[in-house]
């Protein structure tokens, strides 16, 4: 899995509560990603076996909204996501301020 900032944001959001099922709009709010970025990431994660997806069993008329597609990390996805994010953090510059209070540059924005 190629680790991009959008992928890292999605994995971080899902790892915040690995047992929770999340739907697209929920993930868009958590990550700040637009749908055109989020959904390709979700499809890549699902194709890699890191993510499972199921449609909500709801009557759209009774609910007053379309059925949602819920996403959750698989057991393999939890393990792989934690490892991938740990490796990414190990490669990132130290996010602590340097002497004199200057903020480092190049730190990931997730």
C-alpha positions in Angstrom: 0.0 0.0 0.0 1.4 3.3 -1.0 1.3 5.6 2.0 0.1 9.1 1.0 -1.1 11.8 3.3 -4.8 11.0 2.4 -4.2 7.3 3.1 -2.6 8.2 6.4 -5.5 10.5 7.4 -8.0 7.8 6.6 -6.1 5.1 8.5 -5.6 7.4 11.5 -9.4 8.2 11.6 -10.2 4.5 11.4 -7.7 3.5 14.0 -9.1 6.1 16.5 -11.8 3.4 17.1 -10.9 0.3 15.1 -14.2 -1.5 16.0 -16.4 1.4 14.8 -18.1 1.4 11.4 -17.8 4.7 9.6 -19.6 6.0 6.6 -18.3 8.3 3.9 -19.6 11.6 5.2 -18.4 10.8 8.7 -14.9 10.0 7.3 -14.9 13.2 5.3 -15.6 15.2 8.4 -12.9 13.4 10.4 -10.2 13.6 7.8 -11.0 16.9 6.0 -10.8 15.1 2.7 -13.2 15.8 -0.2 -15.2 12.9 -1.5 -13.1 12.7 -4.7 -10.1 12.0 -2.6 -11.7 9.9 0.1 -13.5 7.3 -2.0 -10.6 6.3 -4.1 -8.6 5.8 -0.9 -11.4 3.6 0.6 -11.5 1.5 -2.6 -7.7 1.0 -2.5 -7.8 0.0 1.2 -10.7 -2.4 0.5 -8.8 -3.9 -2.5 -5.8 -4.5 -0.3 -7.9 -6.3 2.2 -7.4 -3.7 4.9 -11.0 -2.5 4.9 -14.4 -4.2 4.8 -17.5 -2.4 3.5 -21.2 -3.3 3.9 -24.4 -1.5 3.0 -26.7 -0.4 5.8 -29.9 -2.4 6.0 -32.4 0.5 6.2 -35.5 1.6 4.3 -34.5 4.9 2.7 -38.1 6.1 2.8 -38.5 5.5 6.5 -35.0 6.8 7.3 -35.5 9.9 5.1 -32.1 9.4 3.5 -30.3 6.9 1.3 -28.7 3.8 2.8 -25.1 4.3 3.9 -22.1 2.2 3.1 -20.2 1.5 6.3 -16.5 0.9 6.4 -14.4 -0.8 9.1 -10.8 -2.1 9.3 -10.3 -5.8 9.0 -8.0 -7.5 11.6 -5.3 -7.5 8.9 -6.1 -3.8 8.3 -5.7 -2.9 11.9 -2.3 -4.6 12.1 -1.0 -3.3 8.8 -2.3 0.3 9.4 -0.6 0.5 12.8 2.6 -0.7 11.3 2.5 1.6 8.3 1.7 4.6 10.4 4.5 3.8 12.8 6.9 3.5 10.0 5.7 6.8 8.5 6.1 8.5 11.8 9.6 7.1 12.2 10.5 8.7 8.8 9.0 12.1 9.7 11.0 15.0 11.1 10.8 15.6 14.9 7.6 17.7 15.4 8.8 19.3 18.6 9.8 23.0 18.4 13.5 23.7 18.1 15.4 26.0 20.4 14.2 29.5 19.9 10.6 28.4 19.4 10.9 28.0 15.6 8.5 25.3 14.2 10.1 22.6 12.0 9.1 22.5 8.4 8.0 19.5 6.4 6.1 17.8 9.2 3.1 15.8 7.9 -0.3 17.5 8.2 -2.3 14.7 9.7 
